[in-house]
Amino acid sequence: MLKKIRVVTAVTFFALVTLLFLDFTGTLHSWLGWVAKVQFIPALLAMHLGIVLTLVILTLLFGRIYCSVICPLGVFQDIISHISGKRKGKKNRFSYSPAVSWLRYSLLGIFIIALIAGISSIVVVLEPYSAYGRIASNLFAPFYQWGNNLFAWLAERADSYSFYSVDVWLKSGLTLAIALVTLVAVVILAWRSGRTYCNTICPVGTFLGFLSKFSLFRPAFDTGKCTKCKVCERKCKASCIDVKNLAIDHSRCVTCMNCIENCKFGAMKYVPRAMGRKEVKPEVAPESKPENESDPISRRNVLSILTTVAFASTVKAQLVNADGGLAEIEDKKRPERKTPVVPPGAESLRNMTTKCTACQLCVSVCPNHILLPSGKLSSLMQPEISYERGYCRPECTKCSEVCPAGAIGRIDTAEKSSISIGHAVWVKQNCVVNTDERQCRSCEQHCPTGAVMLVDRDPGQAKSLKIPVINKEICIGCGACEYLCPARPFSAIYVEGNVRHHLI
């Protein structure tokens, strides 16, 4: 019964988290956003101490419930391991292996130092919730969107517009490559060895594993009933049950209840710690390995190999743009910004860098297609704004509604209209007024704050063409001028980010 409850709850959490990353409309986040906010590291960064304390207390009471139920990457490993176990002759494929403690705690130490020092490139790669988010948004979401487009095409043929098609395009080749490497590594390790990634690489798993050593309830042997048949050991996907010594490594146990469910003699119990058998540590010499035991690191060499693979992506979304069906319009190119632009609500570049876990939830939900993962090492895979496909519309606050880590604070539309995230810069040599000697008023007409004004290019001449000047005091950096500028391939006006956002 305990296993069934755990499985149903875990599948529910996993489905809800996955839907958050697949939903490109943003409608589900109003009801399901809480499942992202109860993830351990996002809650910690957002200073939701109540959630963090609740997760710690749950671990101290029941063991690593978070890893087996709430964490989407952990549940994803269970799904892969379950599929692998359905193969003929592979139902009892696990065996006890000693913990690689030096590696686990080294990675945890590196993670904590990076978290405190604000070294986001290390944090975002190791954080489990964000790792799964990148897999879902970069590898699963395109298939979901293609399926939606198929339904939209079929519905249109039936004179129904219940669905609408969406663009499926590559947001970042680097982020896609990292997501793919992570997926391959997790799948291979879970397929072969169950929870190896959780118990060797994941810093959250290591931290909660340390706490679970002191948990009140835990699996334990009933020595009077145990026949040492090793069924529990062979079913343990964490490889933490040593039947020979009747010992359980509770720091690696993810409370999956497999051992209890499969014991035919009732020798495994989930009981308070005081009732459990006093465990004996395996008699293994400090400098020696158990007989016939392979090097635990060599079994994970595949991870090291995969993480060194270099990916070069040349994929580009091909969109055919036409002017009245007569002339092809060249795509816009991204300008080189000295200061990146981050979403309203982020407050500053520093706040974004130190709090964002690069889960890609804001990128997935952005209806204007302006949020892209950064390729810079200092802000690896964290969202930056670019205006080739749209601009930051005043009425949209989707990214601030979904961020679970507090990197983008919650704002309303009134606040957004007064927050300056950047300022426009005019590039004289790109402007069609100078290149084509034709008058253009696009930037002035579309500026929502009136920050762009036109003045005579040739003062004193009655028929002088007019060029834009920008009032930086009232520019909010929405990017409407950059996106709607007719100059190609680079706009004649673009947005430079503000290091710290301010009110106008």
C-alpha positions in Angstrom: 0.0 0.0 0.0 2.8 2.4 0.9 4.4 1.9 -2.5 1.1 2.4 -4.4 0.6 5.7 -2.5 4.1 6.8 -3.4 3.8 5.8 -7.0 0.5 7.6 -7.5 1.7 10.8 -5.8 5.0 10.8 -7.7 3.3 10.3 -11.1 0.9 13.1 -10.3 3.7 15.5 -9.4 5.7 14.5 -12.5 2.8 15.0 -14.8 1.9 18.4 -13.4 5.6 19.7 -13.6 5.9 18.4 -17.1 2.7 20.2 -18.2 4.1 23.4 -16.9 6.9 23.2 -19.4 4.7 22.0 -22.3 2.0 24.6 -21.9 2.9 27.4 -24.3 -0.3 29.3 -23.5 0.6 30.0 -19.9 -3.0 29.2 -18.8 -2.0 26.2 -16.6 0.4 28.2 -14.5 -2.3 29.9 -12.5 -3.3 26.5 -11.1 -0.2 24.4 -11.3 2.6 27.0 -10.6 2.9 25.7 -7.0 4.5 22.5 -8.1 7.5 24.4 -9.4 7.6 26.6 -6.2 7.9 23.6 -3.9 11.1 22.4 -5.6 14.0 22.6 -3.1 16.6 24.9 -4.7 14.1 27.3 -6.3 12.3 27.6 -2.9 15.7 28.2 -1.2 16.7 30.9 -3.7 13.3 32.6 -3.5 13.7 32.6 0.3 10.5 30.7 0.8 11.7 29.4 4.1 8.4 27.8 5.0 8.7 25.5 2.0 12.3 24.7 2.7 11.6 24.0 6.3 8.7 21.7 5.3 10.9 19.7 3.0 13.6 19.4 5.6 11.0 18.2 8.2 9.6 15.7 5.8 13.0 14.3 5.2 13.8 14.1 8.9 10.5 12.3 9.5 10.1 10.0 6.5 13.4 10.0 4.6 14.0 11.2 1.1 10.3 11.7 0.2 11.3 14.7 -1.9 13.6 12.6 -4.2 11.0 9.9 -4.7 7.9 12.0 -5.1 8.4 15.7 -5.7 11.7 16.0 -7.8 10.8 15.5 -11.5 14.3 14.3 -12.4 14.1 11.6 -9.7 10.7 10.4 -10.8 11.9 10.5 -14.5 14.8 8.1 -13.5 12.3 5.8 -11.8 10.2 5.7 -15.1 13.3 4.8 -17.1 14.4 2.2 -14.6 10.9 0.7 -14.5 10.9 0.4 -18.3 14.3 -1.2 -18.2 13.2 -3.7 -15.6 10.4 -4.9 -17.9 13.0 -6.6 -20.1 13.2 -10.4 -19.9 15.5 -11.5 -17.2 16.1 -8.0 -15.9 13.5 -7.8 -13.1 16.1 -8.5 -10.3 19.1 -6.6 -11.8 20.3 -4.5 -8.8 22.9 -5.4 -6.2 24.5 -3.6 -3.3 27.4 -1.3 -4.0 29.3 1.0 -1.6 28.6 4.7 -1.8 31.1 6.9 -3.6 31.1 9.3 -0.7 34.1 11.4 -1.7 32.5 12.2 -5.0 29.0 12.9 -3.6 30.2 15.3 -0.9 32.8 16.9 -3.2 30.1 17.8 -5.7 27.8 19.0 -2.8 30.6 21.2 -1.6 31.3 22.7 -5.0 27.6 23.3 -5.4 27.2 25.1 -2.1 30.3 27.3 -2.8 28.9 28.1 -6.3 25.5 28.9 -4.8 27.0 31.3 -2.2 29.5 32.9 -4.6 26.9 33.3 -7.3 28.7 31.1 -9.9 25.5 30.4 -11.8 27.1 28.2 -14.5 27.8 25.5 -11.9 24.5 25.8 -10.1 22.3 25.6 -13.2 24.0 22.4 -14.5 23.8 20.5 -11.2 20.4 21.6 -10.0 18.0 18.6 -10.6 14.7 20.5 -11.1 16.2 22.8 -13.7 18.0 19.9 -15.4 14.6 18.3 -16.0 13.1 21.6 -17.0 15.6 22.0 -19.8 14.9 18.5 -21.0 11.2 19.1 -21.0 11.3 22.5 -22.7 14.0 21.7 -25.3 13.3 18.1 -26.1 9.8 17.2 -25.1 8.0 20.5 -25.9 8.7 20.6 -29.7 6.9 17.2 -30.1 4.0 18.6 -28.0 3.9 21.7 -30.2 4.1 19.7 -33.4 1.2 17.6 -32.1 -0.8 20.8 -31.4 -0.1 22.1 -34.9 -1.4 18.8 -36.3 -4.6 19.2 -34.4 -4.9 22.8 -35.5 -4.5 21.8 -39.1 -7.2 19.0 -38.8 -9.5 21.4 -36.9 -9.1 24.0 -39.6 -10.2 21.5 -42.2 -13.3 20.9 -40.1 -14.0 24.7 -39.9 -13.1 24.7 -36.2 -10.6 27.0 -34.6 -10.3 25.3 -31.2 -6.5 25.0 -31.8 -4.0 27.4 -33.2 -0.6 26.6 -34.6 2.6 27.8 -33.0 6.1 28.3 -34.3 8.5 25.5 -33.3 12.0 27.0 -33.4 15.4 26.6 -31.8 16.0 29.1 -29.0 19.5 28.1 -28.1 21.8 25.4 -29.6 24.0 25.4 -26.5 21.0 24.8 -24.2 19.7 22.1 -26.5 23.1 20.4 -26.4 23.3 20.5 -22.6 19.7 19.2 -22.3 20.5 16.4 -24.7 23.7 15.4 -22.8 21.8 15.5 -19.5 19.0 13.3 -20.9 21.4 10.7 -22.4 23.5 10.6 -19.1 20.4 10.2 -16.9 18.7 7.6 -19.2 21.9 5.4 -19.5 22.5 5.5 -15.7 18.9 4.9 -14.8 18.6 2.1 -17.4 21.6 0.3 -16.0 21.7 1.2 -12.3 18.5 2.9 -11.2 19.2 5.9 -9.0 22.9 6.2 -9.7 22.6 9.9 -10.8 20.6 10.8 -7.7 23.0 9.1 -5.3 26.3 10.1 -6.9 25.9 13.4 -8.9 22.9 15.3 -7.6 23.8 17.7 -4.7 20.2 18.0 -3.5 20.1 14.2 -3.2 23.3 14.2 -1.3 22.1 16.9 1.1 18.8 15.3 1.8 20.5 11.9 2.0 22.6 13.3 4.9 19.5 14.4 6.7 17.8 11.1 6.0 20.4 9.4 8.1 18.5 10.8 11.1 15.0 10.2 9.8 12.4 9.0 12.3 10.8 6.4 9.9 12.9 4.2 7.8 13.0 0.7 6.2 14.6 -1.9 8.5 15.3 -5.6 8.7 13.3 -7.9 11.0 16.1 -10.3 11.7 13.7 -13.0 13.0 12.0 -13.3 9.6 14.8 -12.5 7.2 16.1 -15.5 5.2 18.7 -13.5 3.3 17.1 -14.4 0.0 18.4 -11.0 -1.4 15.1 -10.1 -3.1 15.1 -6.8 -1.4 18.7 -6.1 -2.5 17.9 -7.0 -6.1 14.9 -4.7 -6.1 16.6 -1.8 -4.5 17.2 0.8 -7.3 19.4 2.8 -4.9 21.7 -0.2 -4.5 21.8 0.6 -0.7 20.7 -2.7 0.8 23.5 -5.0 1.9 21.8 -8.3 2.9 25.0 -10.0 3.7 25.5 -7.6 6.7 21.8 -6.8 7.1 22.6 -3.2 6.6 20.9 -0.3 4.8 22.7 2.9 3.7 19.9 5.3 4.6 21.7 8.3 3.0 21.0 6.7 -0.4 17.6 5.2 0.3 14.9 7.1 -1.6 12.0 5.6 0.4 10.6 3.9 -2.8 9.2 1.0 -0.7 10.3 -1.6 -3.3 12.0 -3.7 -0.6 8.9 -3.8 1.6 6.6 -4.5 -1.3 8.6 -7.5 -2.6 9.6 -9.2 0.6 7.6 -12.4 0.8 8.5 -13.1 4.4 7.6 -9.7 5.9 11.2 -9.2 6.9 11.3 -5.6 5.7 9.4 -3.0 7.7 8.9 0.8 7.5 9.2 1.6 11.2 10.4 4.2 13.6 14.2 4.2 14.0 14.2 2.9 17.6 12.4 -0.2 16.4 14.8 -1.0 13.6 17.6 -3.5 13.9 20.9 -2.1 15.0 22.8 -2.1 11.7 26.3 -3.4 11.3 28.7 -1.7 9.0 30.0 -3.9 6.2 33.5 -5.3 7.1 35.5 -3.8 4.3 39.1 -2.7 4.7 39.5 1.1 4.2 42.0 0.7 1.3 40.5 -2.5 -0.3 37.5 -3.2 -2.4 34.9 -6.0 -1.7 35.6 -9.2 -3.7 34.3 -9.1 -7.3 33.3 -5.5 -6.8 34.1 -3.4 -9.8 35.3 0.2 -9.4 32.1 2.3 -8.7 33.6 5.2 -10.6 34.3 3.2 -13.7 30.7 2.3 -14.0 29.9 5.9 -14.3 32.6 6.8 -16.8 29.9 7.1 -19.4 28.8 10.3 -17.6 32.3 11.9 -17.9 32.5 10.9 -21.5 29.1 12.3 -22.4 29.8 15.6 -20.6 32.9 16.2 -22.7 31.1 15.8 -26.0 31.0 19.1 -27.9 27.9 19.9 -29.8 27.8 22.4 -32.7 24.3 23.3 -33.7 23.6 24.7 -37.1 19.8 24.2 -36.9 17.9 27.3 -37.7 14.1 27.7 -37.8 13.2 28.5 -41.4 10.5 31.0 -41.6 9.3 32.4 -45.0 8.5 36.1 -44.7 6.9 37.9 -47.6 5.9 41.4 -48.3 2.6 41.1 -50.1 3.8 37.8 -51.5 6.3 39.7 -53.8 9.5 40.3 -51.9 11.4 38.2 -49.5 12.4 40.0 -46.3 15.7 39.3 -44.7 15.6 38.0 -41.1 16.8 40.3 -38.3 20.1 39.6 -36.6 20.7 40.0 -32.9 22.9 43.1 -32.1 25.9 42.9 -29.8 24.6 44.3 -26.5 27.2 45.6 -24.0 24.7 44.9 -21.3 22.1 42.1 -21.6 18.4 42.9 -21.1 16.6 40.8 -18.5 12.9 40.7 -17.8 11.0 43.3 -15.8 10.8 42.1 -12.2 14.3 40.8 -12.2 15.5 44.1 -10.6 19.1 43.8 -11.7 21.6 41.6 -13.5 23.1 40.5 -10.2 19.7 39.3 -8.9 19.1 37.4 -12.0 22.5 35.8 -12.0 22.4 34.7 -8.3 18.8 33.4 -8.2 18.0 32.0 -11.6 18.4 28.2 -11.9 17.9 28.3 -15.7 14.9 26.0 -15.6 13.6 27.6 -18.8 10.0 27.9 -17.5 9.9 31.6 -18.3 11.3 30.9 -21.8 8.7 28.2 -22.4 5.8 30.4 -21.4 6.8 33.7 -23.1 4.1 34.4 -25.7 6.2 37.1 -27.4 9.2 34.8 -28.1 11.7 37.3 -26.8 13.2 35.3 -23.9 16.3 33.2 -25.0 18.8 31.2 -22.9 22.1 33.0 -22.5 25.3 31.4 -24.0 27.6 33.4 -21.8 29.5 31.5 -19.0 28.6 34.1 -16.4 24.9 33.7 -17.0 24.8 30.2 -18.7 21.3 29.3 -19.9 19.6 32.1 -17.9 17.0 34.1 -19.8 17.9 37.2 -21.7 15.6 39.4 -23.9 16.2 39.6 -27.6 13.8 41.4 -30.0 14.1 39.6 -33.3 10.7 37.9 -33.0 8.7 40.3 -30.9 8.9 42.9 -28.2 8.0 43.0 -24.5 4.4 44.0 -24.5 3.1 46.2 -21.6 0.1 43.9 -20.9 2.2 40.7 -20.5 3.6 39.6 -17.2 3.8 35.8 -17.8 7.5 35.4 -16.9 7.0 37.1 -13.5 4.0 34.8 -12.8 5.9 31.5 -13.3 9.4 32.1 -11.9 9.7 29.7 -8.8 13.1 31.0 -7.7 12.5 34.7 -7.2 14.8 35.7 -10.0 11.9 37.4 -11.7 9.7 39.0 -9.0 5.9 39.1 -9.4 4.7 42.4 -11.0 1.4 43.6 -12.4 0.9 45.5 -15.7 0.8 48.9 -14.0 4.3 48.3 -12.5 5.6 46.9 -15.7 4.8 50.0 -17.7 7.0 52.1 -15.3 10.0 49.8 -15.0 13.0 50.6 -17.2 14.9 47.5 -18.1 17.0 49.2 -20.8 17.3 52.2 -23.1 17.1 52.5 -26.9 20.2 53.4 -28.9 20.1 54.8 -32.5 22.6 53.6 -35.0 23.0 56.3 -37.6 24.5 54.2 -40.4 21.7 51.6 -40.3 18.7 54.0 -40.5 16.7 53.8 -43.7 16.5 57.6 -43.6 20.2 57.8 -44.3 20.7 54.6 -46.4 17.6 55.1 -48.6 16.9 58.8 -48.3 13.3 57.9 -47.4 11.3 59.1 -44.4 10.5 56.5 -41.7 8.4 57.0 -38.6 8.2 53.5 -37.3 10.2 53.9 -34.0 8.3 57.1 -33.1 4.9 55.7 -33.9 5.3 52.5 -31.9 7.0 53.7 -28.8 4.5 53.3 -25.9 6.1 55.9 -23.6 6.9 58.6 -26.2 10.6 58.2 -25.6 11.4 58.4 -29.3 11.0 61.8 -31.1 11.9 62.9 -34.6 14.0 65.9 -35.3 15.3 67.5 -38.5 18.3 65.7 -39.9 19.4 68.9 -41.7 18.4 71.8 -39.5 17.3 74.9 -41.5 16.1 73.0 -44.5 12.4 73.1 -45.1 12.1 69.6 -46.5 14.7 68.0 -44.2 14.2 64.3 -43.5 13.7 63.6 -39.8 15.8 61.3 -37.6 15.0 59.8 -34.2 16.4 61.0 -30.8 15.8 59.1 -27.6 14.8 60.4 -24.2 16.5 57.8 -22.0 14.7 59.2 -18.9 11.4 57.8 -20.1 12.5 54.8 -22.2 11.5 51.5 -20.6 13.5 49.2 -23.0 10.4 47.3 -24.3 12.0 46.8 -27.7 9.1 47.8 -29.8 11.3 50.2 -31.8 13.9 47.6 -32.4 11.5 44.9 -33.4 9.5 47.1 -35.8 12.4 48.9 -37.3 12.4 48.1 -41.1 16.2 48.1 -41.4 17.8 44.7 -42.2 19.7 42.7 -41.1 20.4 44.9 -38.1 17.9 47.3 -36.7 18.8 51.0 -36.8 17.6 51.3 -33.2 18.3 48.7 -30.5 18.0 48.3 -26.7 20.9 48.2 -24.3 20.1 46.7 -20.9 20.3 48.5 -17.6 22.5 46.9 -15.0 19.9 47.8 -12.4 16.3 48.4 -13.3 14.6 51.7 -12.2 11.2 53.4 -12.3 10.5 56.1 -14.8 
